[in-house]
């Protein structure tokens, strides 16, 4: 829940840097964007909770559509990298002094994307026939998203271009520079970056959903300070029920 709002802040600041010459990315602005994202997620999980399932369905369509757009644009317009370089050469661009250590540090980003499948577990009490639906949901989600992620990784690495130029991008987000180099269009790059930011934004909404349920479950088991208060849930009928009874 901390990493996703920060990732969103980076996308938004990258968008500003792409379209506003001379803009300098600052840490305090990232913090404000993170706070705004967290508030956005909480509002969707409280005020707009009734229409959240509908919106989630729309976001899934955007997810698939965005994937297709990125793959097509990069393969059609992007430069071609030598496959031998893509699959066999490694660079310590972080200055760690060791290719092995650099690779291990670099893995932290992709690994974060593999942690979402367990979020379903925290919603099991709200599912019908959870023992059947829950594991199938986790496996289907993992297969779909890991497959798409692998294809996107190969696509980006194969159309990367000059690594030095990509890393020196003023947007702070190398992938934004990759898209811009391929499209040579600020508008097109802005739209594609906005798709990523939107998907991350609703990922934060999903995270708020699952962590709130997890917090409630721990509180119901008297595992947190203030458990008696945290285990009380307000329903739309304005009645309060102590779910730990």
Biotite code that builds the C-alpha atoms (Angstrom):
import biotite.structure as struc

atoms = struc.array([
    struc.Atom([0.000, 0.000, 0.000], chain_id="A", res_id=1, res_name="UNK", atom_name="CA", element="C"),
    struc.Atom([3.026, 2.260, 0.331], chain_id="A", res_id=2, res_name="UNK", atom_name="CA", element="C"),
    struc.Atom([4.815, 1.188, -2.846], chain_id="A", res_id=3, res_name="UNK", atom_name="CA", element="C"),
    struc.Atom([1.837, 1.547, -5.192], chain_id="A", res_id=4, res_name="UNK", atom_name="CA", element="C"),
    struc.Atom([0.984, 5.193, -4.360], chain_id="A", res_id=5, res_name="UNK", atom_name="CA", element="C"),
    struc.Atom([4.685, 5.989, -4.728], chain_id="A", res_id=6, res_name="UNK", atom_name="CA", element="C"),
    struc.Atom([4.721, 4.302, -8.147], chain_id="A", res_id=7, res_name="UNK", atom_name="CA", element="C"),
    struc.Atom([1.680, 6.360, -9.133], chain_id="A", res_id=8, res_name="UNK", atom_name="CA", element="C"),
    struc.Atom([3.415, 9.542, -7.976], chain_id="A", res_id=9, res_name="UNK", atom_name="CA", element="C"),
    struc.Atom([6.367, 8.660, -10.201], chain_id="A", res_id=10, res_name="UNK", atom_name="CA", element="C"),
    struc.Atom([4.087, 8.213, -13.232], chain_id="A", res_id=11, res_name="UNK", atom_name="CA", element="C"),
    struc.Atom([2.343, 11.538, -12.628], chain_id="A", res_id=12, res_name="UNK", atom_name="CA", element="C"),
    struc.Atom([5.606, 13.391, -12.167], chain_id="A", res_id=13, res_name="UNK", atom_name="CA", element="C"),
    struc.Atom([6.970, 11.693, -15.264], chain_id="A", res_id=14, res_name="UNK", atom_name="CA", element="C"),
    struc.Atom([3.952, 12.944, -17.207], chain_id="A", res_id=15, res_name="UNK", atom_name="CA", element="C"),
    struc.Atom([4.566, 16.482, -15.987], chain_id="A", res_id=16, res_name="UNK", atom_name="CA", element="C"),
    struc.Atom([8.267, 16.304, -16.864], chain_id="A", res_id=17, res_name="UNK", atom_name="CA", element="C"),
    struc.Atom([7.383, 15.000, -20.327], chain_id="A", res_id=18, res_name="UNK", atom_name="CA", element="C"),
    struc.Atom([5.068, 17.910, -21.098], chain_id="A", res_id=19, res_name="UNK", atom_name="CA", element="C"),
    struc.Atom([6.539, 20.778, -19.075], chain_id="A", res_id=20, res_name="UNK", atom_name="CA", element="C"),
    struc.Atom([10.118, 21.693, -20.071], chain_id="A", res_id=21, res_name="UNK", atom_name="CA", element="C"),
    struc.Atom([12.297, 22.593, -17.121], chain_id="A", res_id=22, res_name="UNK", atom_name="CA", element="C"),
    struc.Atom([10.169, 20.759, -14.554], chain_id="A", res_id=23, res_name="UNK", atom_name="CA", element="C"),
    struc.Atom([12.250, 19.224, -11.774], chain_id="A", res_id=24, res_name="UNK", atom_name="CA", element="C"),
    struc.Atom([10.968, 16.182, -9.900], chain_id="A", res_id=25, res_name="UNK", atom_name="CA", element="C"),
    struc.Atom([10.959, 16.863, -6.136], chain_id="A", res_id=26, res_name="UNK", atom_name="CA", element="C"),
    struc.Atom([10.477, 14.501, -3.234], chain_id="A", res_id=27, res_name="UNK", atom_name="CA", element="C"),
    struc.Atom([7.896, 16.577, -1.378], chain_id="A", res_id=28, res_name="UNK", atom_name="CA", element="C"),
    struc.Atom([5.693, 16.556, -4.471], chain_id="A", res_id=29, res_name="UNK", atom_name="CA", element="C"),
    struc.Atom([5.927, 12.774, -4.558], chain_id="A", res_id=30, res_name="UNK", atom_name="CA", element="C"),
    struc.Atom([4.782, 12.683, -0.934], chain_id="A", res_id=31, res_name="UNK", atom_name="CA", element="C"),
    struc.Atom([1.731, 14.820, -1.709], chain_id="A", res_id=32, res_name="UNK", atom_name="CA", element="C"),
    struc.Atom([0.833, 12.618, -4.669], chain_id="A", res_id=33, res_name="UNK", atom_name="CA", element="C"),
    struc.Atom([1.125, 9.553, -2.401], chain_id="A", res_id=34, res_name="UNK", atom_name="CA", element="C"),
    struc.Atom([-1.219, 11.090, 0.165], chain_id="A", res_id=35, res_name="UNK", atom_name="CA", element="C"),
    struc.Atom([-3.714, 12.027, -2.563], chain_id="A", res_id=36, res_name="UNK", atom_name="CA", element="C"),
    struc.Atom([-3.600, 8.488, -3.951], chain_id="A", res_id=37, res_name="UNK", atom_name="CA", element="C"),
    struc.Atom([-4.217, 6.934, -0.529], chain_id="A", res_id=38, res_name="UNK", atom_name="CA", element="C"),
    struc.Atom([-7.199, 9.253, 0.021], chain_id="A", res_id=39, res_name="UNK", atom_name="CA", element="C"),
    struc.Atom([-8.531, 8.372, -3.430], chain_id="A", res_id=40, res_name="UNK", atom_name="CA", element="C"),
    struc.Atom([-8.345, 4.668, -2.571], chain_id="A", res_id=41, res_name="UNK", atom_name="CA", element="C"),
    struc.Atom([-10.104, 5.156, 0.761], chain_id="A", res_id=42, res_name="UNK", atom_name="CA", element="C"),
    struc.Atom([-12.892, 7.237, -0.808], chain_id="A", res_id=43, res_name="UNK", atom_name="CA", element="C"),
    struc.Atom([-13.554, 4.536, -3.416], chain_id="A", res_id=44, res_name="UNK", atom_name="CA", element="C"),
    struc.Atom([-13.741, 1.933, -0.660], chain_id="A", res_id=45, res_name="UNK", atom_name="CA", element="C"),
    struc.Atom([-16.234, 3.956, 1.360], chain_id="A", res_id=46, res_name="UNK", atom_name="CA", element="C"),
    struc.Atom([-18.272, 6.533, -0.563], chain_id="A", res_id=47, res_name="UNK", atom_name="CA", element="C"),
    struc.Atom([-18.298, 4.730, -3.930], chain_id="A", res_id=48, res_name="UNK", atom_name="CA", element="C"),
    struc.Atom([-18.113, 1.145, -2.704], chain_id="A", res_id=49, res_name="UNK", atom_name="CA", element="C"),
    struc.Atom([-21.448, 0.180, -4.320], chain_id="A", res_id=50, res_name="UNK", atom_name="CA", element="C"),
    struc.Atom([-20.216, 0.892, -7.872], chain_id="A", res_id=51, res_name="UNK", atom_name="CA", element="C"),
    struc.Atom([-16.708, -0.484, -7.291], chain_id="A", res_id=52, res_name="UNK", atom_name="CA", element="C"),
    struc.Atom([-17.450, -3.895, -8.915], chain_id="A", res_id=53, res_name="UNK", atom_name="CA", element="C"),
    struc.Atom([-18.637, -2.136, -12.099], chain_id="A", res_id=54, res_name="UNK", atom_name="CA", element="C"),
    struc.Atom([-15.575, 0.080, -12.202], chain_id="A", res_id=55, res_name="UNK", atom_name="CA", element="C"),
    struc.Atom([-13.305, -2.926, -11.612], chain_id="A", res_id=56, res_name="UNK", atom_name="CA", element="C"),
    struc.Atom([-14.819, -4.587, -14.676], chain_id="A", res_id=57, res_name="UNK", atom_name="CA", element="C"),
    struc.Atom([-14.068, -1.485, -16.737], chain_id="A", res_id=58, res_name="UNK", atom_name="CA", element="C"),
    struc.Atom([-10.495, -1.445, -15.426], chain_id="A", res_id=59, res_name="UNK", atom_name="CA", element="C"),
    struc.Atom([-9.999, -5.084, -16.510], chain_id="A", res_id=60, res_name="UNK", atom_name="CA", element="C"),
    struc.Atom([-10.994, -4.100, -20.054], chain_id="A", res_id=61, res_name="UNK", atom_name="CA", element="C"),
    struc.Atom([-8.560, -1.155, -19.879], chain_id="A", res_id=62, res_name="UNK", atom_name="CA", element="C"),
    struc.Atom([-5.865, -3.544, -18.633], chain_id="A", res_id=63, res_name="UNK", atom_name="CA", element="C"),
    struc.Atom([-6.221, -5.825, -21.673], chain_id="A", res_id=64, res_name="UNK", atom_name="CA", element="C"),
    struc.Atom([-6.624, -2.914, -24.075], chain_id="A", res_id=65, res_name="UNK", atom_name="CA", element="C"),
    struc.Atom([-3.564, -1.164, -22.658], chain_id="A", res_id=66, res_name="UNK", atom_name="CA", element="C"),
    struc.Atom([-1.481, -4.319, -23.001], chain_id="A", res_id=67, res_name="UNK", atom_name="CA", element="C"),
    struc.Atom([-2.392, -4.679, -26.675], chain_id="A", res_id=68, res_name="UNK", atom_name="CA", element="C"),
    struc.Atom([-1.668, -1.001, -27.370], chain_id="A", res_id=69, res_name="UNK", atom_name="CA", element="C"),
    struc.Atom([1.762, -1.130, -25.724], chain_id="A", res_id=70, res_name="UNK", atom_name="CA", element="C"),
    struc.Atom([2.827, -4.308, -27.514], chain_id="A", res_id=71, res_name="UNK", atom_name="CA", element="C"),
    struc.Atom([1.630, -3.135, -30.936], chain_id="A", res_id=72, res_name="UNK", atom_name="CA", element="C"),
    struc.Atom([3.139, 0.353, -30.626], chain_id="A", res_id=73, res_name="UNK", atom_name="CA", element="C"),
    struc.Atom([6.535, -0.870, -29.435], chain_id="A", res_id=74, res_name="UNK", atom_name="CA", element="C"),
    struc.Atom([6.868, -3.684, -31.976], chain_id="A", res_id=75, res_name="UNK", atom_name="CA", element="C"),
    struc.Atom([5.714, -1.513, -34.888], chain_id="A", res_id=76, res_name="UNK", atom_name="CA", element="C"),
    struc.Atom([7.454, 1.775, -34.064], chain_id="A", res_id=77, res_name="UNK", atom_name="CA", element="C"),
    struc.Atom([10.263, 0.903, -31.643], chain_id="A", res_id=78, res_name="UNK", atom_name="CA", element="C"),
    struc.Atom([13.889, 0.168, -32.574], chain_id="A", res_id=79, res_name="UNK", atom_name="CA", element="C"),
    struc.Atom([15.068, -3.447, -32.694], chain_id="A", res_id=80, res_name="UNK", atom_name="CA", element="C"),
    struc.Atom([17.654, -4.717, -30.232], chain_id="A", res_id=81, res_name="UNK", atom_name="CA", element="C"),
    struc.Atom([20.020, -7.570, -30.959], chain_id="A", res_id=82, res_name="UNK", atom_name="CA", element="C"),
    struc.Atom([18.463, -10.732, -29.408], chain_id="A", res_id=83, res_name="UNK", atom_name="CA", element="C"),
    struc.Atom([21.904, -11.861, -28.243], chain_id="A", res_id=84, res_name="UNK", atom_name="CA", element="C"),
    struc.Atom([22.296, -8.614, -26.297], chain_id="A", res_id=85, res_name="UNK", atom_name="CA", element="C"),
    struc.Atom([18.781, -8.882, -24.860], chain_id="A", res_id=86, res_name="UNK", atom_name="CA", element="C"),
    struc.Atom([19.180, -12.422, -23.525], chain_id="A", res_id=87, res_name="UNK", atom_name="CA", element="C"),
    struc.Atom([22.874, -12.760, -22.765], chain_id="A", res_id=88, res_name="UNK", atom_name="CA", element="C"),
    struc.Atom([24.338, -9.377, -21.786], chain_id="A", res_id=89, res_name="UNK", atom_name="CA", element="C"),
    struc.Atom([23.937, -7.833, -18.331], chain_id="A", res_id=90, res_name="UNK", atom_name="CA", element="C"),
    struc.Atom([24.889, -4.320, -17.207], chain_id="A", res_id=91, res_name="UNK", atom_name="CA", element="C"),
    struc.Atom([25.568, -2.847, -13.788], chain_id="A", res_id=92, res_name="UNK", atom_name="CA", element="C"),
    struc.Atom([23.985, 0.525, -14.521], chain_id="A", res_id=93, res_name="UNK", atom_name="CA", element="C"),
    struc.Atom([23.227, 1.067, -10.844], chain_id="A", res_id=94, res_name="UNK", atom_name="CA", element="C"),
    struc.Atom([26.894, 1.167, -9.952], chain_id="A", res_id=95, res_name="UNK", atom_name="CA", element="C"),
    struc.Atom([26.727, -1.717, -7.460], chain_id="A", res_id=96, res_name="UNK", atom_name="CA", element="C"),
    struc.Atom([30.105, -3.074, -8.550], chain_id="A", res_id=97, res_name="UNK", atom_name="CA", element="C"),
    struc.Atom([28.769, -6.566, -9.208], chain_id="A", res_id=98, res_name="UNK", atom_name="CA", element="C"),
    struc.Atom([26.511, -7.900, -11.944], chain_id="A", res_id=99, res_name="UNK", atom_name="CA", element="C"),
    struc.Atom([25.084, -10.506, -9.566], chain_id="A", res_id=100, res_name="UNK", atom_name="CA", element="C"),
    struc.Atom([24.237, -7.967, -6.874], chain_id="A", res_id=101, res_name="UNK", atom_name="CA", element="C"),
    struc.Atom([22.834, -5.580, -9.463], chain_id="A", res_id=102, res_name="UNK", atom_name="CA", element="C"),
    struc.Atom([20.528, -8.314, -10.767], chain_id="A", res_id=103, res_name="UNK", atom_name="CA", element="C"),
    struc.Atom([19.336, -9.179, -7.259], chain_id="A", res_id=104, res_name="UNK", atom_name="CA", element="C"),
    struc.Atom([18.572, -5.523, -6.502], chain_id="A", res_id=105, res_name="UNK", atom_name="CA", element="C"),
    struc.Atom([16.799, -5.203, -9.841], chain_id="A", res_id=106, res_name="UNK", atom_name="CA", element="C"),
    struc.Atom([14.576, -8.169, -9.033], chain_id="A", res_id=107, res_name="UNK", atom_name="CA", element="C"),
    struc.Atom([12.810, -6.289, -6.229], chain_id="A", res_id=108, res_name="UNK", atom_name="CA", element="C"),
    struc.Atom([10.682, -4.374, -8.733], chain_id="A", res_id=109, res_name="UNK", atom_name="CA", element="C"),
    struc.Atom([9.329, -7.365, -10.679], chain_id="A", res_id=110, res_name="UNK", atom_name="CA", element="C"),
    struc.Atom([8.886, -9.435, -7.514], chain_id="A", res_id=111, res_name="UNK", atom_name="CA", element="C"),
    struc.Atom([6.494, -6.819, -6.082], chain_id="A", res_id=112, res_name="UNK", atom_name="CA", element="C"),
    struc.Atom([4.177, -7.461, -9.029], chain_id="A", res_id=113, res_name="UNK", atom_name="CA", element="C"),
    struc.Atom([3.966, -11.154, -8.054], chain_id="A", res_id=114, res_name="UNK", atom_name="CA", element="C"),
    struc.Atom([2.609, -10.482, -4.567], chain_id="A", res_id=115, res_name="UNK", atom_name="CA", element="C"),
    struc.Atom([-0.959, -9.562, -5.436], chain_id="A", res_id=116, res_name="UNK", atom_name="CA", element="C"),
    struc.Atom([-2.441, -13.053, -5.744], chain_id="A", res_id=117, res_name="UNK", atom_name="CA", element="C"),
    struc.Atom([-2.580, -13.491, -1.961], chain_id="A", res_id=118, res_name="UNK", atom_name="CA", element="C"),
    struc.Atom([-4.860, -10.448, -1.696], chain_id="A", res_id=119, res_name="UNK", atom_name="CA", element="C"),
    struc.Atom([-7.803, -12.638, -2.681], chain_id="A", res_id=120, res_name="UNK", atom_name="CA", element="C"),
    struc.Atom([-7.360, -14.643, 0.524], chain_id="A", res_id=121, res_name="UNK", atom_name="CA", element="C"),
    struc.Atom([-8.324, -11.643, 2.639], chain_id="A", res_id=122, res_name="UNK", atom_name="CA", element="C"),
    struc.Atom([-11.687, -11.434, 0.847], chain_id="A", res_id=123, res_name="UNK", atom_name="CA", element="C"),
    struc.Atom([-12.545, -15.105, 1.287], chain_id="A", res_id=124, res_name="UNK", atom_name="CA", element="C"),
    struc.Atom([-15.256, -14.441, 3.881], chain_id="A", res_id=125, res_name="UNK", atom_name="CA", element="C"),
    struc.Atom([-17.157, -12.360, 1.321], chain_id="A", res_id=126, res_name="UNK", atom_name="CA", element="C"),
    struc.Atom([-17.117, -15.056, -1.373], chain_id="A", res_id=127, res_name="UNK", atom_name="CA", element="C"),
    struc.Atom([-19.742, -17.633, -2.139], chain_id="A", res_id=128, res_name="UNK", atom_name="CA", element="C"),
    struc.Atom([-18.249, -21.128, -2.145], chain_id="A", res_id=129, res_name="UNK", atom_name="CA", element="C"),
    struc.Atom([-14.839, -19.698, -1.285], chain_id="A", res_id=130, res_name="UNK", atom_name="CA", element="C"),
    struc.Atom([-13.090, -23.096, -1.202], chain_id="A", res_id=131, res_name="UNK", atom_name="CA", element="C"),
    struc.Atom([-13.908, -23.534, -4.903], chain_id="A", res_id=132, res_name="UNK", atom_name="CA", element="C"),
    struc.Atom([-13.724, -19.964, -6.201], chain_id="A", res_id=133, res_name="UNK", atom_name="CA", element="C"),
    struc.Atom([-10.723, -18.665, -4.235], chain_id="A", res_id=134, res_name="UNK", atom_name="CA", element="C"),
    struc.Atom([-7.920, -20.971, -5.447], chain_id="A", res_id=135, res_name="UNK", atom_name="CA", element="C"),
    struc.Atom([-9.189, -20.869, -9.026], chain_id="A", res_id=136, res_name="UNK", atom_name="CA", element="C"),
    struc.Atom([-9.287, -17.088, -8.940], chain_id="A", res_id=137, res_name="UNK", atom_name="CA", element="C"),
    struc.Atom([-5.711, -16.914, -7.655], chain_id="A", res_id=138, res_name="UNK", atom_name="CA", element="C"),
    struc.Atom([-4.361, -19.369, -10.228], chain_id="A", res_id=139, res_name="UNK", atom_name="CA", element="C"),
    struc.Atom([-6.242, -17.798, -13.163], chain_id="A", res_id=140, res_name="UNK", atom_name="CA", element="C"),
    struc.Atom([-5.087, -14.311, -12.174], chain_id="A", res_id=141, res_name="UNK", atom_name="CA", element="C"),
    struc.Atom([-1.485, -15.463, -11.801], chain_id="A", res_id=142, res_name="UNK", atom_name="CA", element="C"),
    struc.Atom([-1.415, -17.302, -15.136], chain_id="A", res_id=143, res_name="UNK", atom_name="CA", element="C"),
    struc.Atom([-2.960, -14.376, -17.018], chain_id="A", res_id=144, res_name="UNK", atom_name="CA", element="C"),
    struc.Atom([-0.932, -11.578, -15.496], chain_id="A", res_id=145, res_name="UNK", atom_name="CA", element="C"),
    struc.Atom([2.405, -13.384, -15.298], chain_id="A", res_id=146, res_name="UNK", atom_name="CA", element="C"),
    struc.Atom([2.059, -14.364, -18.960], chain_id="A", res_id=147, res_name="UNK", atom_name="CA", element="C"),
    struc.Atom([1.253, -10.806, -19.989], chain_id="A", res_id=148, res_name="UNK", atom_name="CA", element="C"),
    struc.Atom([4.102, -9.524, -17.829], chain_id="A", res_id=149, res_name="UNK", atom_name="CA", element="C"),
    struc.Atom([6.594, -11.886, -19.481], chain_id="A", res_id=150, res_name="UNK", atom_name="CA", element="C"),
    struc.Atom([5.481, -10.826, -22.963], chain_id="A", res_id=151, res_name="UNK", atom_name="CA", element="C"),
    struc.Atom([5.724, -7.143, -22.010], chain_id="A", res_id=152, res_name="UNK", atom_name="CA", element="C"),
    struc.Atom([9.211, -7.638, -20.538], chain_id="A", res_id=153, res_name="UNK", atom_name="CA", element="C"),
    struc.Atom([10.473, -9.251, -23.757], chain_id="A", res_id=154, res_name="UNK", atom_name="CA", element="C"),
    struc.Atom([8.792, -6.500, -25.792], chain_id="A", res_id=155, res_name="UNK", atom_name="CA", element="C"),
    struc.Atom([10.370, -3.643, -23.851], chain_id="A", res_id=156, res_name="UNK", atom_name="CA", element="C"),
    struc.Atom([13.816, -5.239, -23.735], chain_id="A", res_id=157, res_name="UNK", atom_name="CA", element="C"),
    struc.Atom([13.692, -5.930, -27.479], chain_id="A", res_id=158, res_name="UNK", atom_name="CA", element="C"),
    struc.Atom([12.756, -2.339, -28.374], chain_id="A", res_id=159, res_name="UNK", atom_name="CA", element="C"),
    struc.Atom([14.812, -0.531, -25.752], chain_id="A", res_id=160, res_name="UNK", atom_name="CA", element="C"),
    struc.Atom([17.249, 1.402, -27.907], chain_id="A", res_id=161, res_name="UNK", atom_name="CA", element="C"),
    struc.Atom([20.119, 3.323, -26.316], chain_id="A", res_id=162, res_name="UNK", atom_name="CA", element="C"),
    struc.Atom([20.256, 2.273, -22.647], chain_id="A", res_id=163, res_name="UNK", atom_name="CA", element="C"),
    struc.Atom([22.257, 5.351, -21.611], chain_id="A", res_id=164, res_name="UNK", atom_name="CA", element="C"),
    struc.Atom([19.700, 7.709, -23.108], chain_id="A", res_id=165, res_name="UNK", atom_name="CA", element="C"),
    struc.Atom([16.841, 5.783, -21.521], chain_id="A", res_id=166, res_name="UNK", atom_name="CA", element="C"),
    struc.Atom([18.381, 5.943, -18.035], chain_id="A", res_id=167, res_name="UNK", atom_name="CA", element="C"),
    struc.Atom([19.153, 9.667, -18.366], chain_id="A", res_id=168, res_name="UNK", atom_name="CA", element="C"),
    struc.Atom([15.534, 10.549, -19.145], chain_id="A", res_id=169, res_name="UNK", atom_name="CA", element="C"),
    struc.Atom([14.266, 13.744, -17.445], chain_id="A", res_id=170, res_name="UNK", atom_name="CA", element="C"),
    struc.Atom([10.935, 12.015, -16.763], chain_id="A", res_id=171, res_name="UNK", atom_name="CA", element="C"),
    struc.Atom([12.542, 9.775, -14.145], chain_id="A", res_id=172, res_name="UNK", atom_name="CA", element="C"),
    struc.Atom([10.751, 6.807, -15.723], chain_id="A", res_id=173, res_name="UNK", atom_name="CA", element="C"),
    struc.Atom([12.816, 4.974, -18.363], chain_id="A", res_id=174, res_name="UNK", atom_name="CA", element="C"),
    struc.Atom([9.775, 3.267, -19.883], chain_id="A", res_id=175, res_name="UNK", atom_name="CA", element="C"),
    struc.Atom([8.244, 6.673, -20.665], chain_id="A", res_id=176, res_name="UNK", atom_name="CA", element="C"),
    struc.Atom([11.362, 7.543, -22.640], chain_id="A", res_id=177, res_name="UNK", atom_name="CA", element="C"),
    struc.Atom([11.138, 4.177, -24.432], chain_id="A", res_id=178, res_name="UNK", atom_name="CA", element="C"),
    struc.Atom([7.586, 4.980, -25.533], chain_id="A", res_id=179, res_name="UNK", atom_name="CA", element="C"),
    struc.Atom([8.498, 8.518, -26.556], chain_id="A", res_id=180, res_name="UNK", atom_name="CA", element="C"),
    struc.Atom([11.462, 7.312, -28.600], chain_id="A", res_id=181, res_name="UNK", atom_name="CA", element="C"),
    struc.Atom([9.163, 4.868, -30.384], chain_id="A", res_id=182, res_name="UNK", atom_name="CA", element="C"),
    struc.Atom([6.241, 7.232, -31.015], chain_id="A", res_id=183, res_name="UNK", atom_name="CA", element="C"),
    struc.Atom([8.045, 10.598, -31.199], chain_id="A", res_id=184, res_name="UNK", atom_name="CA", element="C"),
    struc.Atom([4.770, 12.015, -29.915], chain_id="A", res_id=185, res_name="UNK", atom_name="CA", element="C"),
    struc.Atom([4.245, 13.682, -26.545], chain_id="A", res_id=186, res_name="UNK", atom_name="CA", element="C"),
    struc.Atom([0.485, 13.260, -26.820], chain_id="A", res_id=187, res_name="UNK", atom_name="CA", element="C"),
    struc.Atom([0.706, 9.572, -27.651], chain_id="A", res_id=188, res_name="UNK", atom_name="CA", element="C"),
    struc.Atom([3.252, 8.974, -24.904], chain_id="A", res_id=189, res_name="UNK", atom_name="CA", element="C"),
    struc.Atom([1.109, 10.907, -22.423], chain_id="A", res_id=190, res_name="UNK", atom_name="CA", element="C"),
    struc.Atom([-1.942, 8.775, -23.232], chain_id="A", res_id=191, res_name="UNK", atom_name="CA", element="C"),
    struc.Atom([-0.016, 5.524, -22.819], chain_id="A", res_id=192, res_name="UNK", atom_name="CA", element="C"),
    struc.Atom([1.564, 6.702, -19.574], chain_id="A", res_id=193, res_name="UNK", atom_name="CA", element="C"),
    struc.Atom([-1.848, 7.802, -18.324], chain_id="A", res_id=194, res_name="UNK", atom_name="CA", element="C"),
    struc.Atom([-3.113, 4.239, -18.926], chain_id="A", res_id=195, res_name="UNK", atom_name="CA", element="C"),
    struc.Atom([-0.361, 2.893, -16.676], chain_id="A", res_id=196, res_name="UNK", atom_name="CA", element="C"),
    struc.Atom([-1.081, 5.530, -14.025], chain_id="A", res_id=197, res_name="UNK", atom_name="CA", element="C"),
    struc.Atom([-4.815, 4.750, -14.114], chain_id="A", res_id=198, res_name="UNK", atom_name="CA", element="C"),
    struc.Atom([-4.249, 1.013, -13.733], chain_id="A", res_id=199, res_name="UNK", atom_name="CA", element="C"),
    struc.Atom([-1.899, 1.641, -10.814], chain_id="A", res_id=200, res_name="UNK", atom_name="CA", element="C"),
    struc.Atom([-4.429, 4.013, -9.286], chain_id="A", res_id=201, res_name="UNK", atom_name="CA", element="C"),
    struc.Atom([-7.085, 1.324, -9.192], chain_id="A", res_id=202, res_name="UNK", atom_name="CA", element="C"),
    struc.Atom([-4.499, -1.178, -8.017], chain_id="A", res_id=203, res_name="UNK", atom_name="CA", element="C"),
    struc.Atom([-4.217, 1.109, -4.991], chain_id="A", res_id=204, res_name="UNK", atom_name="CA", element="C"),
    struc.Atom([-8.009, 0.954, -4.618], chain_id="A", res_id=205, res_name="UNK", atom_name="CA", element="C"),
    struc.Atom([-7.819, -2.857, -4.654], chain_id="A", res_id=206, res_name="UNK", atom_name="CA", element="C"),
    struc.Atom([-5.042, -2.770, -2.093], chain_id="A", res_id=207, res_name="UNK", atom_name="CA", element="C"),
    struc.Atom([-7.129, -0.598, 0.202], chain_id="A", res_id=208, res_name="UNK", atom_name="CA", element="C"),
    struc.Atom([-9.923, -3.150, -0.147], chain_id="A", res_id=209, res_name="UNK", atom_name="CA", element="C"),
    struc.Atom([-7.774, -6.111, 0.819], chain_id="A", res_id=210, res_name="UNK", atom_name="CA", element="C"),
    struc.Atom([-5.735, -4.468, 3.581], chain_id="A", res_id=211, res_name="UNK", atom_name="CA", element="C"),
    struc.Atom([-8.880, -3.107, 5.219], chain_id="A", res_id=212, res_name="UNK", atom_name="CA", element="C"),
    struc.Atom([-10.298, -6.649, 5.345], chain_id="A", res_id=213, res_name="UNK", atom_name="CA", element="C"),
    struc.Atom([-7.016, -7.940, 6.710], chain_id="A", res_id=214, res_name="UNK", atom_name="CA", element="C"),
    struc.Atom([-7.003, -5.236, 9.368], chain_id="A", res_id=215, res_name="UNK", atom_name="CA", element="C"),
    struc.Atom([-10.580, -6.135, 10.295], chain_id="A", res_id=216, res_name="UNK", atom_name="CA", element="C"),
    struc.Atom([-9.710, -9.851, 10.524], chain_id="A", res_id=217, res_name="UNK", atom_name="CA", element="C"),
    struc.Atom([-6.789, -9.192, 12.853], chain_id="A", res_id=218, res_name="UNK", atom_name="CA", element="C"),
    struc.Atom([-8.916, -6.867, 14.968], chain_id="A", res_id=219, res_name="UNK", atom_name="CA", element="C"),
    struc.Atom([-11.703, -9.435, 15.186], chain_id="A", res_id=220, res_name="UNK", atom_name="CA", element="C"),
    struc.Atom([-9.164, -11.888, 16.598], chain_id="A", res_id=221, res_name="UNK", atom_name="CA", element="C"),
    struc.Atom([-8.067, -9.250, 19.130], chain_id="A", res_id=222, res_name="UNK", atom_name="CA", element="C"),
    struc.Atom([-4.651, -8.992, 17.479], chain_id="A", res_id=223, res_name="UNK", atom_name="CA", element="C"),
    struc.Atom([-4.347, -5.206, 17.248], chain_id="A", res_id=224, res_name="UNK", atom_name="CA", element="C"),
    struc.Atom([-4.450, -2.192, 19.547], chain_id="A", res_id=225, res_name="UNK", atom_name="CA", element="C"),
    struc.Atom([-7.977, -0.837, 19.513], chain_id="A", res_id=226, res_name="UNK", atom_name="CA", element="C"),
    struc.Atom([-9.333, -4.149, 18.257], chain_id="A", res_id=227, res_name="UNK", atom_name="CA", element="C"),
    struc.Atom([-12.771, -3.593, 19.785], chain_id="A", res_id=228, res_name="UNK", atom_name="CA", element="C"),
    struc.Atom([-13.227, -0.420, 17.750], chain_id="A", res_id=229, res_name="UNK", atom_name="CA", element="C"),
    struc.Atom([-11.574, -1.720, 14.570], chain_id="A", res_id=230, res_name="UNK", atom_name="CA", element="C"),
    struc.Atom([-13.744, -4.857, 14.535], chain_id="A", res_id=231, res_name="UNK", atom_name="CA", element="C"),
    struc.Atom([-16.919, -2.792, 14.233], chain_id="A", res_id=232, res_name="UNK", atom_name="CA", element="C"),
    struc.Atom([-18.135, -2.254, 10.672], chain_id="A", res_id=233, res_name="UNK", atom_name="CA", element="C"),
    struc.Atom([-20.575, 0.379, 9.540], chain_id="A", res_id=234, res_name="UNK", atom_name="CA", element="C"),
    struc.Atom([-23.108, -0.827, 7.015], chain_id="A", res_id=235, res_name="UNK", atom_name="CA", element="C"),
    struc.Atom([-25.051, 1.351, 4.551], chain_id="A", res_id=236, res_name="UNK", atom_name="CA", element="C"),
    struc.Atom([-28.124, 1.013, 6.793], chain_id="A", res_id=237, res_name="UNK", atom_name="CA", element="C"),
    struc.Atom([-26.265, 3.175, 9.341], chain_id="A", res_id=238, res_name="UNK", atom_name="CA", element="C"),
    struc.Atom([-26.425, 0.340, 11.848], chain_id="A", res_id=239, res_name="UNK", atom_name="CA", element="C"),
    struc.Atom([-23.328, -0.870, 13.625], chain_id="A", res_id=240, res_name="UNK", atom_name="CA", element="C"),
    struc.Atom([-22.589, -4.524, 14.105], chain_id="A", res_id=241, res_name="UNK", atom_name="CA", element="C"),
    struc.Atom([-19.849, -6.017, 16.209], chain_id="A", res_id=242, res_name="UNK", atom_name="CA", element="C"),
    struc.Atom([-18.599, -8.722, 13.860], chain_id="A", res_id=243, res_name="UNK", atom_name="CA", element="C"),
    struc.Atom([-16.485, -10.299, 16.571], chain_id="A", res_id=244, res_name="UNK", atom_name="CA", element="C"),
    struc.Atom([-19.524, -11.491, 18.533], chain_id="A", res_id=245, res_name="UNK", atom_name="CA", element="C"),
])
